[in-house]
Amino acid sequence: MKVKVRYFARFREISGVNEEIIELSEGSKVSDLIEHIKNLHPELKKEVFGEDYDDEADVNVSRNGRYASFDEMLEDGDVIALFPPTSGG
């Protein structure tokens, strides 16, 4: 299956791309996609995910416009967005 990954803010700068199509095995989860991205863009691994990722990772993930958890299943054609946490008031 193929998913489109869009990178925002500093993730775009670190990866050097705005978006890309990534091919994954059927039955893949968001966590599988993250592992694939870490291999494609090692600089994201250092800056965003560290050695391990969890709910404390310095990243927000959306799937088709809705926040997604790392254990969420992906489907062919999904659009995944990676963006840094925001704060403000």
N, C-alpha and C positions, 0 to 999 in steps of 0.2 A: 504494500500500500504506500501511497505518497501523501505527505502532509506538507503544507506550506508553513515555514517558520519566518516570522517577522521579528526583527530586532529593533528596539527603541532606545533612545537616549544613549547613555554610555555603552550599552551593549552593542549598539550599531557601530560605535567608534572602535570598540575592542575587537569585534569580529571582522570588521571591514566590509560588511555587506548589510544591505537593508532587509533583504529577505532571500530565502532559498527554498528549494524543494528538496525534501529529504525522504528517501525510501526506507521503509521499515518492514519488518515481518508482520503478517497478520497477527492480531492479538497483542500488539505492543501497547504499553502504557506510557504515560507522560514520563515516568522515570526512565524508561528505555530510550525515549527520545533525548532526554537530558544527557544520558550516557553517550549517545551518538554525537551530540553537539559538543560535549567535552572533548571527544576524540578529534572532531573536525577543527575545533578552535581551542587549543590548549590554554590560550591566554584567558579565555572565559572561565576555564576550570580554576585557574589561580585567583582571578579577580572576583568571581561571583559564587562559585560552588565550593571552593576549597577542596579538601580531601574527600569529604562526604557531603551529601545534601540531605536536608530534612526540612521540616517546616520553618526552620530558622535561616534557611538559605537566603542570601541577599538578592532574591528574584521573585517577581510575581509572574505567574503563568496564566494566560487565558486560552481557552479553547472555544473557538467560534464566538468570541465576544463575551464569554462568561469565565469567571475565575475557575481554575482547575486545580485539583490536587495531584500530587505525584503518582498516586495509584489509580488515577482515572484512565479508562481504556480509550484508545484512539481509534478513529475510523478513517478510511480512505477519503481524502479530500478535506480533512480538517484544516483549519487555519489556527496556528498556535502563535501567540504573541508572548515575547519575553521582554519584561520591562522592570526597571528598578522600583523598589518601594518608594512611595511618595509620602511627604508629610507637609503639614502646614496648618494654617488656621485662618 
